[in-house]
Amino acid sequence: MAKYNNEKLSWLLFTHVMEDIKMANCFYKNHGVAVPVDERVIEKMMHYLMLDGIFGSPASRAYYSDWKADHAINIAREYVADRIGAQSQDIIFTSGCLSSNNMVVKALLNEYRNNGRHVIICHSQDLNSSRLVHELESEGYSLTMLLSLENNIVNPDEIKRVISKDTVLVSVASTSTNAGFVASVAEICEVCRRQGIILHVDAAQCIGEGAIDVNKISVDLMSLSSRELYGPNGVGALYVRHNSKVWSALSQVKLSDVPPVHKIVGMGEAYRIAKQEMPPHLGYSCQLCDW
């Protein structure tokens, strides 16, 4: 009887809490793991999901709506590029930030396999244990993982220490909430530039924390996230510096034969909103930190 009463009490408590949740204005605070989509972004995306909106396939361009869908992708590309000070032709849409990271490593190492087989990775633990890393090791590539932290900064001197004549790529997360470190991107860019090494930056976590200007740093490649700026999941972007030595290896990469127009448009809208609204929000955040 006591067990039955305990189970019944637990169930009543659970249902009572759930009813309170439904009635209350709840706030989801764990935005480091999952971020809701901005209502304005959803509204924009809906126009590209319904027949009475702009529904078309930019790959076929058989109908007027197809051309309008293609134009919408180009506009989204401009919004993303504008957020980081790039040109629209430098932006390639992908299926997500991790997809961008994997694309970079695979494409570049295939292109430059005769130049060297050493890669330096300064990323979160989940990337370092990914299938891609195991694939590279099985193909004979030498990987150096830099996970040690020093005041939450990846020391450029540490990267210089592990660079060898066989190093072809350095991939680093500029801000990673998973591993808890912030990379000194500008200094690392200078180190790689002097050594003639390709530098890839995963900017997924820092894109929502301040301004990024690719003209002020010599980064060759940068992975960008949609969801960190309250955009949809399942889409990301890769910045490829135009006319750099990596351009030919990556400029022809496509997200798919039939790109998800609504997701790309949603990412573009999220970046447009962020460009307009982020400065005052950052000022408010600084005030909270100083409070």
HUBELSUL-V225685 format. One record per run of one state. SS is the DSSP state (H for helix, E for strand, C for the rest). FROM is the first residue (numbers start at 0). TO is the last residue. If there is no record, write none. Layout:
ss->SS from->FROM to->TO
ss->SS from->FROM to->TO
This chain:
ss->C from->0 to->0
ss->H from->1 to->22
ss->C from->23 to->37
ss->H from->38 to->45
ss->C from->46 to->62
ss->H from->63 to->83
ss->C from->84 to->86
ss->H from->87 to->89
ss->E from->90 to->93
ss->C from->94 to->95
ss->H from->96 to->110
ss->C from->111 to->116
ss->E from->117 to->121
ss->C from->122 to->123
ss->H from->124 to->127
ss->C from->128 to->129
ss->H from->130 to->137
ss->C from->138 to->140
ss->E from->141 to->144
ss->C from->145 to->148
ss->E from->149 to->149
ss->C from->150 to->151
ss->E from->152 to->153
ss->C from->154 to->154
ss->H from->155 to->161
ss->C from->162 to->165
ss->E from->166 to->172
ss->C from->173 to->173
ss->E from->174 to->175
ss->C from->176 to->179
ss->E from->180 to->182
ss->C from->183 to->183
ss->H from->184 to->194
ss->C from->195 to->196
ss->E from->197 to->201
ss->C from->202 to->219
ss->E from->220 to->224
ss->C from->225 to->225
ss->H from->226 to->228
ss->C from->229 to->234
ss->E from->235 to->239
ss->C from->240 to->245
ss->H from->246 to->249
ss->C from->250 to->259
ss->H from->260 to->289
ss->C from->290 to->290
